[in-house]
Amino acid sequence: MGKGLVHIYCGDGKGKTTASLGLAVRAAGRGMKVLYVQFFKDGNSSEFKALEKVENITFQPPERKFGFFWTLSEAEKAEAKAFYTAHLQKAMDRCGDYDLLVLDESMSACTTGVVEEGMLLRFLREKPEALEVVLTGRNPSDALCEAADYVTEMCKRKHPFDQGIPAREGIEF
């Protein structure tokens, strides 16, 4: 394929993870090896039950769940930072065996400070040349956008949650 590019799926709308999953399935369908890494989520969303059955996709969920970041004590935030930094490092160490690396909610990990953005930016500069990388989440920094080749923003115009309808299994998770 040549030079791997960097994609960002961001915004306040629905579809960031869904877009990254679609690309992962497309790549796997062409025989590419995919490493799908999640931050903050617990790996129990419906799509991951299906992905486990797709050849060529390896899923790396976080082994721990910390809850909502704004509810954590300073000690818990420090623990989450150490955990998620190691989680990203594990993905970076493994990525040489893959064609596509998806870092789902990695931008949220940067904006909350549980992953140092500089670590992610260094990785993007030094990644294996052919590796395609996808970052998802809200509020990417200017530096991350500059490092990307694609930036796609999902814009919420209307969402059932705003009318009090909670997330539905099989649709939102």
N, C-alpha and C positions, 0 to 999 in steps of 0.2 A: 504494500500500500504506500510505502514511502514514509514521509514525515507525518508523525501523529500530531493532531491538532488538539486544542483545548476548547471545550464547550462550557458555557455557563447558562444554566436555566435558573432564572431568578424571578422575583416579583411577589406580589401579595395574592396572586391568583392561584387557583387549583391547576395542577398539571406539571409541576416541576419534577417530582419523582416519577410520575407517569411517563413523561417524555424520556427520562433517563432509562426507565425500564424498557420502553419501546426500542430505544437504540441498542440496549443490551441484548434483547431478543433478536433484533435484526442482525447484529454482529455475530451472535452465536449461530444463527441460521446460515451464515456464510462460512462457518467453521472457525471463526475467531474465538480465542479464549478470553473470557470476561471475568474480572474480579469486581464484585459489587460490594462496596463497603458502606455501612450505615453509621451515622452519628446520631445520637439522641433517641432514635426509635428503638423498639425492643425486638424487632425481627418477627413480630407476630401478625403483620399485615397480610391480608389474603394473597397478595401478589407473590409473596415469598414462598408460600406453599406451592404455587405453580412453578416458580423458578427452580425449586429444588429438583424438578423433573426435567429441566432443560439441560441437555448436554452442553458442555463448554462454559457454563456459568458457575462460578464459585462465589458463595455468599459469605461475607464476613460481618455478621452483626456484632454490636457491642455485647460483651458478656455481662455487663452490668447496666443497671438503669438507676439514674440519680433523681428522677423527677424533674419538675420544671425548674430551670436554672434560677429564676428570681425567688424561688422558695428556699434555696439552699443557704446554709450558714457559710461563713467564710472558710471554715475547715472543710466542709463538704465541697465547696467550690474548688479548693486547692486539690482535694482528692480527685474530683472530676477532671481537673486540668491534667493531673499526672496520668490518669487513666486514658483520656482521649488523646493525649500526646503520644502515649505508647501505642494506642490503637492506630493512629495515623502512621507512626513509624513502622509498625508491622505491615501495613499496606504498602508503604514505600519499599520495604525490604523484599516483599513478595512480587512486586509488579513486573519485574524483569521476565517473568514466565507468562505474561499476559499481553494481549493486543489492545484491550480496552480496560481502563480503570474508571469506575464510577465512585465518586466520593459524595454520597447522598447526605445532604445537610451539612456539608463541610463549611459552607460560608456562614451558616448559623453558628457553627463551632468557633469560627474566627471572630464573629461579632460579639459573642458572649465571652470570649477570652479563654475558652477551654483548650483552644489550639492557637498557637502563635501564628499569625498570618505570615510572618517572615519565613517560618518553616515551610508553609505551603507554597509560597512564592519561590523559595529556593528549589523545592522539589520540581516545580513547573519549569524552571530554567534548566535543571540538571536531569530531568527525566530521560529514560531511554528514548532515543530519537523517534522510533516508530510507534511509541505508545500513544494511543488516543486517550484523553482524559476528560471526564465530565464532572463538573462541580454543580451542586444544587444548593438552594437556600435563598434566604432573603438578604437584601442589602449588601451586595458585593461592593467592596471598596473600589476606588478608581484604579488602584494598583492591580487588583485581580482582573478587572475588566480590561486593562491594558495588556495583561499577560495572556488573555484569551483570544482565540481566533473567531469564535462565535459567542455572541451574547444575545440570549433570547429571554425577553421579559414577559411573564404571564401577568396580565392585568385583571384584577377582579372588578367586574362591573356590577355583579349581583351574585349573592351566594345564599343558599338556604340557612346557613348558620346565623346570618343576620336576622332571620325571622324566627330564630329559636329552634330550628331543626338541627338536632345533633348529627355528628358524623355517622354514616350508615355502613355497616359491614358489607364488604363486597363492592362498594361504590367509592367511599372515601378512605377506607382502610381494609 
